[in-house]
Amino acid sequence: MARIYEYQGKEILRKVGISVPEGREVSSASEARGVAAGIGKPVAIKAQVWATGRFKAGGIKFAVTSDEAEKAARELIGSRVKGLPVGKVLVEELLEIDREFYVGIIVNNSHKVKGPVLIFSSMGGIGIEEVAAAHPEKVATFNVDYLQGVGPSEAGQLISRLFDGPFPPDLSAELANVISRLYEAFTESDARAAEINPLVLTKSKQLYAADCRFTIDDNSVFRHPEFNI
């Protein structure tokens, strides 16, 4: 299955109305400096490689000034992260995080499901497999009916299955909106998997897709020349 870069996935999310941090991908240190200066606040510089665990591998750096952003980008561009060459970095604003969630849609090929499964967790920022193993009460799933799709009602059902305490009504509604829009992105991009991890609730009570991962069906790649796969 074909992977796309984080910055491409965030463009998909932006088009369906899911908020992402301010930022842009660049291929040179001087460009990184310019983007950081334009953002005007602390930024993250993230190596664009098809791999998870970039932070532990040194593929994500942080900068307070545009000078620091330029230096971090120079260190990353042309290096290798988890054995993969770094040709671009994503420079984006740092968020003031209050809470992190996980939202994902993954095609399950088992004979019992044979379709997409929605996954939601009140613990984000770490692997969903780890959360499910250690804290199953913090993970909820919902098998999607292809003909019915996913709207706010289905997303609300998913959230209500989480045995981790009730969410405030306004937050539940916003989470349901993000989940239903992620399903829209999933179908429009012919994805086999679409994940937002973490989905961040900021201190100002706004939801942002801080990181994302899309895997595109190989048989549908020809339909998406914009991904340059």
N, C-alpha and C positions, 0 to 999 in steps of 0.2 A: 504494500500500500504506500502511496505517495505522501510525503510530509511537506508542509509548507512552513515558512518561517513565522516567528511570532509577530513581526510587524505586518505580515500579510494577513494573518489570522485576525489581528486587531482591526485591520481595515474592513474585513468582513463584519466584525461585530459593530463597528461604527456605522456601517451602512444599514443595519437593522435596528439601530437606535440604542445600542448598549454603550454606555459611557466607558471610555478608555482614557488613561492618563495622557496629558499633552506631551507630544514628542514626535520624533521623526527618525527614520533610519538614515545612516550616513555611511560613506565608504572611505572617509579620510578624517584625520585628527582635526584638521582646520574646520571641516564642516561640523564636527562635534562641538567644537568651541562656539561656533555661531549659533547652533541650536540651543546649547546651554545658556548662552547669553540672552537669547530671545525668550526662553522660559523664565529666566530671572529668579530662580530658586534652586535649592538642592536637587540634583538629578541622579538617576541611575544610568549606567552605561552597560548595556547588556549584549554580549556576543550573540550573533544570530547564527546558531548552529542547530541541527536537528538532533538535539539531545536534551534529556532531562538532567536535573542535578547540576545545572550550570554554576550555581552559587558556590557549592562545595568544591567545584573544579576550578574556581577562580575566574569564571566567565562572566561574572557580574561585579562591577565596581561602582563606587559611589563618589560623588563630587559635590562640593559646596560652591565652588567658583568655576567660571568658564576655563580658567587656566588648568584647574584640576581635571576638568572634563576632557580637555585636549590631551593631557598627559595619559589619562586612563584609556582613552580611545587609541592613542598611539601604541600603548602596551598590548592592547587586544587585537587590533587589526593586523593581520599577517601572522598572528600566533596560531596555535592549535589548542582547542578546548575539547577534552575527552577524545582526542585523536582526530578531531575534525577541524579543517581550516576555517579561520574567521575572515570573511571578506567584508562584512558589514557589522555595524553595531547599531542598536536602538538606543537613542538618548531620550529619556523621558523624565517627567517630574516625579519626585518622590511624594508619596501620599502619606498623610497623617492617619495612621491606621487605628481604628477602634476595635474592629472585629474582622475575622476572615472566614469565608465559606468556600465550599467546593460545589460546582455545578457541572455535570457532564452528561453527554448522550453518547452511548456506545452500542454499536450493533452486536447483538448476541446471536450467534449462529447455531446455538443448541436447538435440538429438535423441539424442546418445550417452549422456546421463545420465538426464534426465527424473526427477529426484528429489533428495533431500537429500544434501549432501556434508559430511562431517565435516572440519574443518580444525584442526590443532594445530600450534603453534609454540613453540619454546623461547625466542623473543624476544617479549615482550609490551610493551604501553605505547605502541607506535607502530603505524601502519597496516599491516595484514597484506599489502597490496599492495606496500608499500615493502620489507618483509622478504622477500617472495617474489622480488622483482626483484633485490635485492642479496645475499641469503643463501638461495638455494633449498634448501640442505642443512638449513636450520633450520625447514622447513615440510613437514608431511606431510598427505596427504588420504586419505579413505576414502569410497567411494560406498556409501551405505546401501541395504540391501535393505528396502523398506517392510514386507514380510511378516515379516522376521526382527527388525527393529528394531536397537537398540543396547544391549547389556549390557556388563558388565566385559570379556568376552572380545573383543568387537568394538572396544571402546575400547583394550584392550591391543594389538590388532593395529595400530591407528592409531599409538600411541606407538612401537611397535617399528619403524615405517617411518621414523622420524626419524633421519637420519644425522648426529647432532650429539653422539654419545657416549651411552653407556648411563646411565640414571637409577638411583639406589638402589632396590632392590625395594619398600621401603615407600612411597617417593615415587611410583613408577610405579603402585602399587595405588591410592593416594589420587587421583592424576590420572585414572586410569581410572574411578574412582567418580564424580568430578566430571563427566567427559565423558558417562557414561551417564545421570546425573541431568539434565544439561543437555538431552539428547535427550528425556527425559521431559517437561521443561518446554516444550520446542519443540513436541511433539505436543499436549500438553494446552492450550496457548495458541493453537493453530492458527497458528503462526508461519510466516513465509516466511524469516525469518532470526533467529537467536538467537546473540549473541556475548558472551563475557566477555573484556574487554580493558582492563586486565590482570587475569589470574588471579594473585594474589600469594601467594608463599610467604614467610611472615614469618620473622623471626629465631628465633621459637619453633617454627618448622617446622609451621605450620598454613597451610592454603590458604583464601584468601578471594577472593570476587568483588569486586574493588575498583571496577569499573565494568562496565556491561553495556548492551546495546542489543538491543531486540526490535522486529521489524517484523511486524505481524499481517496475515494475508490479508484483503483487503477483503470477500470473500464470507463471512467468518466473524465479522465484527465483531459482528453481532447476537447471537451466542452468548456474548459477553463484555461484558455491561453494566457489570461492575466496572471496566472501563477508561475509561468515560465518553468514548469516542471520538466 
